[in-house]
Amino acid sequence: MMKFVCTLVALVSVAVAAGSASAAVSDAVKCQAAKMKLAGQFASCAMKAEATALMKSTPLDLSKCRQQYDTKCAKLETKYGSACPSSGDCTANRDAAQCASDTLPTGGGGPSDDPVTTPVMNDAHVYSTGTDNRRTVDVNVTFPNHASYTGIVMHFALSCPNGDCDWFARRGSVAIVQNPGGSEVPIEISRFVTPFRVGASWDVDVTDLAPILTGSRTVRVTIDTWVGPGSPNGEGWLVDVSFDHTPGTPIRKPIAVVPVFTRQDAVYGDPAQPIASQVAPVGVAVPVGATSLALRSFVTGHGQGNAGNCAEFCAKDATLTAEGSPNVREIWRSDCTTTGAPGQQGMWQFARAGWCTGAVVNAWTFDVPVPGDGTLDVGYDVEGYENTCRPDAPVCAGCVLGTGCAYDGGNHTEPLYDVSTVMIAYE
């Protein structure tokens, strides 16, 4: 216990020292604060695992907790680099956090602010038969309404109706719907791609989206499936969703989540449809009282058979620009063999443009400056590319899967990027 406390004190001391010279939050403070939060998440994961082992009289297994922590901590050190006051201490901090969890009594006690679980969906059948379209399922829920949270985790699972999952990989999304039944504004909180013919599950940290995860809300799950009961290619999907809210004071308190780009498909590589004309730059009003801001986005590429096999199988740089400052990210994911659901059929191990079959899509999140005029100017673009394998190409060339330039809905589909972005404002 003492080891963990001393570790946290050291981290706080560094953070205070690094932030005392200026009101602005430095990268050093952000790095240390993020490490502290991550250590707390690991301790919570370890305690849950210990509780499960105790109740079921099974051996303690912390492998999942450790893997999640190690991956996230390595990403933190890569993100902040030399700005981190300390580096290479991921394992030590993790072990200290586990030590703290080990000192808690096993016969009761623990923190009073335990997670509050809100069930949302239980075996909700998502499918489409042509005459019966249930590709989108909405559920009205009431989330806890505490003043703030140290953590909010969404638990998501897919399973097979009657043991017969959809045979194909499908795009999926979880959103909070503003103004349901009226001029709806779905705010995407998570994105995923279904596996080939097996189930899958994952947890998503949505703590910074707390302002739209309190009180009465409409949760929407959408899966772009075209099969259902009676289909020879599977009966669709059964979906489970729940949220765990842990009350407390976060390191940074989010006060608003504001849509920037609602989810949309932007055609890629057609000179007649430049990205900027489809995802037009916008100005977003910054809420009163915000002292820091972040953008949180999902960008995934889809479509195959085109020149360069874009946009599913080509790595391209996307740029989100805030107040004239560009943030560039390569839209590519090469860890599918370890992050995709195991046991799939089909080509699930292949690297793809920002996604893997049977896996959650990682959000692209970064801080942006608070504008002096109260309006955050945001733009989106992707590096230049022309698809010469398209129906109206002056000369048909570059088709990679043996098709002509006409799109056929199978081996040759139009290249596009699926984009959504929100602005998170912090107190």
N, C-alpha and C positions, 0 to 999 in steps of 0.2 A: 504493500500500500504506500509506504513512504517513498519508494522509488518513483512511482507514478506521480505522486504529488510534486516531488522535487522537479521532475521533468516538466510538468505543466508550469510550475513557477518560473523555471528558466525560460520557457517559451514566451510566457507573458512578459517577463522582464525585457527580453530582446524586442518583443513587439512594441512595448511602451517606449523603449529607448529609440527605436527606429522611427516611431511616429510622433515623437515629442517635438521635433523641430518644425513640423508643418501640420496644418489641419488636414492636408490631403493624405489619403491612405496610400502608403508606399507599397511596392511589390514585396519588400521584406516583411512588412506586417501581414500582407495578404497571404504570403507563403506560410508563415508561422501560424496564423489563424486557421488556415485550411488544414494544416497538420494537426492542430489541436482538435478540430472538428472531426477529422478522420480517425484520430485515436479514440475519441468518444464513440464513434460509430462502431469501431472494432470491439470496444469493451461491451457495447450493447449486444452485438452479434454473438460474442463469446458467452455472455450471460444467458442468452436465449438458448444457445447450444447446450450449455451446462444444465439448464432447466429441463430441456428435452431429454437429455441423457439420464437425469435423475428420475424423471417421471416414468420413463420407459425401461429403466434399468439396462441401458445399452452403453457401450463405450463412448467416451467423449470424442467427437469429431469436429475439429476446428479448421479443417482444410479449406472449406468454402470461405469462412471468415478471413483466413490468412490470404487466400488468393485474391479476394476482392480488395483487401487492404493493400497488399503489395503492389497490385496493378495501379490502384489510384494514387498511392504515394509516389511511385516512380513517375507517373504522369505529372504530378505536382512539381517534382524537382526538375523535370524536363521543361515544364512550362515557365517556371520562374528562374531557372538556371542559377547564375552566380548571385542573383538578388537574394536568394534564401540565406539567412544568417548561418544556417547549419545545413549540411547535406550528408547523405550517406547514413542517416540515423533512422531510416524507416524501420528496420528490424528491431532496433533498440526500443523505439517508441511503441512499437506493436507489442513487444514482450512486456513492457511496463504497463501498457493498457490491460493486457491479459492478467498481469499480477494484481491489478486493482480489482478486476472482476472476481479473481480467485479469493479475495479476502471477504467478500460479501457472505453473510450467513446463508446456509442452504435450507434452513427451516423456516424462513419468513424474513420480513424486513425488506430492505432495498429502498429505492427512492419512492416518494409518494406520488410523483408525477409519472405514472406508468403510461405506456402507449394506450391510446383509445382506438380500437379497431372499428372501422366502418365497412360492413359488407356492401358491395355494390351489385355484383352479378354472380350468380351461381349456376353454372351450366347453361348460360344463355346461348341459344342456338343461333348461329350466324350462317346464313345460306342464301341461295337464290336458285329458284327452279324455272325462271322465266316468267311464270304467272304469279309466283309468290316470292317477293323480294324482301329478304330480311338481312341484307348486307350491312345495314345500319341499325343498331339497337340503342335506344335512349332509356336511361333510368334516372328518375328523380330521387335524390338522396339528401339527407341532412348531415353535414359534417360537424364535428365539434367546433365550438366557437370561442376558444380561448384567445387571450390577447396576443400570444405569440407561441412559436414552437421551436424546439431545438432540432426537431427532425420530423419529416413526413415521408413515408415510404409507401409506394404503390406496389402491391403484389399482383402479378398478372400471370395467368396460366391458360394454355390452349390444350384441349383434349379432343378425342375422336368420337363423334356420335356413332353409336353402335360399332365402335372399333374401326370406322372407315373415314379417316380424315381426307380432306381435299388433297388430291394428288399433286397439286401445283403450288409454287411459291406465289403468295399474294401480298400486296401492300396492305398494311393495317395501321390504324391510328386510334389513340385515345384522346378525347377532347372534352373540355368544359364548354358548354354552349351558353353563350350570353343571349338574352332575350329569346328563349326558346318559343317557337310557334309564331314569332313575329319576324323582324329583320334580324335573323339569326347571325351570330358571329361565333363560329367554333374556334376556340383557342386550343391548339394542339399541345398536349402536355407530354405525349410519348408517341413514338413511331416504331414500327416493327415490320418484319417480313415473316410470313408463316413458313414453317418447315415443309419439306416434302413428305407427306403421308405419316407423320408422327406428331406427338404432342410436344410441348415446350413450356417452360416457365422462367420467369426472371423477376427481380425486384428493381425498382427505379427510385432513386432519390429525387423527390420533387419538393424538397423543403422550401426552396426559394419561390415556389409558386403558391405559398400559403394564402395570399390575399384572395385567390380564386378557389381555394380548397377549404373554405369555412362556410358554415350556414347552409342554406338551401341551394342546391345546385343541380344541374342536369349533366350527367356524365354520358358521353356518346362513344361507343365503340364501332368502328367501321372496318370491315375487311372486304377487299375488292374480289370476292369469290363469285364464281359463276356456276357453282355446283350446289346440290342439295339432295334431300331425300329422293331416291329413285334414280339418281345420276350414276352412270357407270364409273365416274371418276371421283367418287367420294361424296359424303353427305354434308360437307361444310366443316364447321368448327363449333365446339363448346367452349365458352369463355367464362373464366372466373376472374373477378376483380375485387380487391379490397384495399383499404388504406389504413396505415397505422400512423396516428398523430401523437407525438410526444411533446407535451406542453413544456415550456421553459423559455429562457431568454437566449436567442441565437446570437452568434457573433455579429452578423449584420441582419437587421430586421427589414424584410421586404414589406413595403407599404402599398405597392400597386403592381399589377401585371397588365401591360397595355399592348394590344395587337399592333404589329408593324406591317407584316405581310401575312395575311391569312393564307392558309394552305392552298397552293395552286401549282399546276403543271406548266412549266415554261419550255416551249419547243426549243431545241438546240440545233444549231448548224444550218438554219434556213435564213439566207440573207434578207428575205422579205419579212422576217419576224425577229428582229434583234431582241436580245434578252431585256434590254432597258425599256423597250416598248411594251413588254409583257409584264415585267415586274418593275413598275415605274418608281422612281425615287419618291420618298414621302417625307413629310415633316410631322413629328409626333410630339404632342404637348407633354411636357414633363410635369408630373404631379407636384403640387405645392408641398414643401417639406422634404423633398428628395435631396440627399447630399451625395449620393453616388448612383451610378446606373450600370446596367449590363444588358447585352443582347444575348438572347438564347434562340438558336436556330436549329432546324433540321433541313439538311440538303442531301438528297439521294438521286442518283442517276439511273435512268431506265431506258429501254429500247435496245434492240440488237440488230445485227446484220448490216449495219450502216458502215460508211467509211470509218476505219479505225475501230469498228465494232462498238461505237458509242450509242447511248451514253452509259449503258450498264457495265461494259467491259473496257472502258477507257478512263485513265486517271487525268483529271483536269483540275486546274486551280479555280476556285470560286473566291470572289472578293465581296465582303460586306464593308461598306464605307460609312463611317459615322463622323459627322462634322468635318468631312474632308479627309479623315484619317483612315487609310485602308487596313483591313485585317484579312489576310489571305490564308486559305486552307485548301490543301489538296483533297478532293473528294474521292477517297479511295479507302478500302478496308481489306487488309490481307491476313487477318487473324481468324478467318472463317472455320478453319479446322479445329480451333479450340473454343470458339464462342458460339458456333452454330449448334443447334440441338443434335445430340448424337443419334446414330441409327437411321438417319434419313436415307431416302432413295434419291436418285438424281445427282446433279452436279453441285452439291451443296458446299463442297470444300473450296470452290473457286473464289478468288478475290473479285470484288465488285465495287461499284462506285458508291461508297459510303454505307454499305449494308451487307449483311450475310443472311442467307436463308435460315430461318429458325432462330433469330436473334433480335434483340432490341437494338434500335439505332441510337448511337451515342449523340447527345446534344452537343452542339458547337456553341460554347458560352465564353464570353470575354467582356471585360469592363470597357466602358466608353466614357468620354468626358461629359460632364454636366454643362450644357450650353448656357451661355450668358443671357441669351434672349428667350429662354424658356421653351424652345422648340428644337428637338433633336432631328437633324437631317440625316436620313439613312438611304443608301443605295445598294443595289445588288447587281453583280455581273459575273460572267464566267469567261475564261480565256478564249481567244478567238479560235473558231473552227468552222469549216463549211462541210456539210454533209453532201458529197457529190453522188451519193446513192439515195436520191430522193425522187419522187415522181416528176417534179418539174425541173430537174437538173438539166442545164443546156447539153451536157454530155454525161451520160450515165457511166459512172466509174467508181471503183473502190468497194463494191458490195462484197462482203467477206464470207457469206454463208451460202453462196451459190444461187442467190435469187436475182431477179431483176430489180429495177428501181421502184416498182410499185410496192406499197406496204401490203402485207398479206395477213397480218394479225398473228403470225406464228414466228417463222424464222426471220422475218423482216418487219420490225415495228419502229415507229417514229422515235427518234432520240429526244429525251426531255429530262428536265430536272424538276423534282418535286420539292417545293420550297415553302417553309413557314418560318416566321420570326416574331418574337415578342420582346418588348423592353421591360426589364424588371427595375423598379425604382426602390431604393433603400432609404431608410430613415437616417 
